[in-house]
Amino acid sequence: MTMWCTIRTFAKHARELGNAPAVEPIIFVKPASCLHHHGPLPVTDHPGEVHHEVECVVRLGDELQPEAIAVGLDLTDRAAQGELRANQLPWAKAKCFRASAVVGDWHSWTEDWDALVDPAQGLHLSLTVNGEVRQSTPLHEMSVTPAQQIAALQSWAPVESGHLLFTGTPEGVGRFLPGDTFVARLTNGKGELLSEIVSRCD
């Protein structure tokens, strides 16, 4: 089960890290062994920093159509990422460490790719840390949509049914510290909770 992850899909997030917003999808891969299945996030055990990036995750079904969606966390060692970028080196150490991906419960999705960013659907991401809202953005603010992302992958990648697509994070990323508690949510325009992660950092 491969996890395909897209960066800079929200223009405001790209700018908060000093990057130009993406025009075409920019994609990297997390191996399945990065997935954290249960229990607190092992922040203390990680030899660097752990920063949160809340995302909508899509599970691919038949003919690479979306079959389910969930809230997810793409965890990033921002300090390592900055050092690697400065030396024009790959980001694996910053993105593919142990427990660097978290996915909430799956919610069946019977609509198409475009519906994920349709304001009428009202899909919304949020992350609170210690009761404070860190990230909160509707999916329709994406500047590089999930439909663009899957089209790009299909042009070159060995993407298959059952793979996961992390569709990118909005502004407000920040560092997790040991002892932090957090709640990540994906809701719809009716205020219904579709997927949730409730946990802490150890």
N, C-alpha and C positions, 0 to 999 in steps of 0.2 A: 504494500500500500504506500505509494509515493505521495508526498505532499508538495505540490507546486505552489510557490508563493510569489506574489507580485508586489513590487515596491512602488512608492510614489504615486499611488492611484487617487489620492486626495491631494489637491493642489496646496491646501493650507498646511498639511503635514510636510510635504516636500519643502516648503519654504521655511518651516520652523527649524529644520535641520540644515538650512543653508543650501538646499538643492533646487534646481529648476524643476518645475512640474514635468512629469513624463508626457511625451506625445504618443509613443508606442509602448506596449507592455514591456516591462523589465522584470524578468522572472529568474528565480533561483529555486533550488530543490532542497528540501529537508528529507532525510531518510526516515522510514517508519520507526526506527529505534529512538528517534528524538521525542516520540509521543509520550507524554506523562499521563498515566492511566488513572491514578488515584492517590489520595493523600496530599499533604502540604507540599508546596514547591520547595525543593532543596536549595534555597538561595545561599545559605551559609556555606554549603559544600562546593559551590561554584567558585573557581579561582579568580573570577573577575566580577564585573558588574552585571546585574540582570535588570533589563528595562522591559516594561510592558508595552505591547502593541495589540489592542483589541481589534478583532476582525470578524467579518462574516466568512464562514467556511462553507464551501459547497461540496457535497459528495456527488460524484459523477455516476450517472446511470447508463442505461442503454443509449447507444448512439451519442454518447458524451453529452447528454442532456442533464440538467440538474435534477436529482431525485430527492435530495434532502439538504437542509441548511442547518447551521448551528453557529453559536458564538464560539470564537476561538481566541487564543493568545499566541502570537508569534513572539517569543521572548528573544531578546537581543542583548549581547554584551556590547554596549555602545562604545566603551573605551577601546576594546579590541577592534571593533569595526573602524573607528577613526584611525587607529594606528595602521591597520591593514590598508585602508583606502589611501592614506598618505604615501604608502610604499607601493601602491598600485598592485596589491596582492589580492587573491581571492578571499571571500568573507567567511569561509567555512567555520573557522574558530569562533566567529562572532554570532553565527546563526544556527549552527548545527551541534551545539553541545547537548549534554544529557538533559532531558526534561525541558527542552526548549520549545515544545509545542503542546498546547492544551486545547481540547475540544469538548464543548458541552454536549448535552443531549441533542439528538437529531430530531428535526421537525420535517415531516414530509413536505415536499415542494412539487406541486403539480403544474405550476406555471412555467413559462420559458425564461431564457436568460435575461431578456430585456425587462421583464417584470420585477426583477430584483432591485432595479433602480427606478422603478415607476413611482412617482410621488403618491399615486393613488393607493399603492400597497403600504406605504408608510414605514418600511423597514428601518429600524433605528438601532444603532450600537451605543452601548454605554459601559463605562467602567468606573466604579467607585473604589477608593482605597482608604481604609480607615474612616469610612463614612463620607469622604470628600470626593466629589465628582472630578475625575481626571480627564476622561474622554466621553464625549456625547455628541453624536453626529448622525443625521439621516443618510442612508445609503445613496439617495438621489444626488448627493453632493459629489459623488465620485466623478473624477475627470477622465479616468481610464476605467471603463466599465467591465464587469465580468464577461459580457458578450465579446468584447475586444480581447480579453485575456484568453478565453478558450479558443477563439479564432486563431490567435497567434500561436498557441500551443499546438493546435492541430496542423499548423503549417510545417512544424519541424520536430516536435517532441513525441516520444513513445508513450503518450498519455492514453490511459485505459479506464474502462468502467471500474468503479471502486476507488479510484484515486481521489485525493482531496485537493481542492483549490482554495488557498488562503488569498482572499481578494484585496488585501491591503488595509492599512490602518489610517484613521483620521488623526487630526492634530491632538496634542495633549499627552504625547508619550512621556514616560518618566521612569525613574528607578524604583524597583521593589527593594525593600529592606527586610531583614529578618524581623519577624513579629508583625509585619503588615497583614491585615485582613483585606480581602477584596471580593467584589461581586461584579461579574461581567454578564451583560444581558443583551439579547437580541429580541426586540419587540416589533409589533406591527402597528399600523395606523389606528387600530381599535384599542391600543393599549394592552393587547394580549401578550403574555410572555411566551415566546417561542422556544427559547433556549437560554440556559443559565449556567454559570460556573460560580460557586461559592466556596472559597477556600482561604488559606493563609500561607504565609511564607515562613519557612523554618530555616 
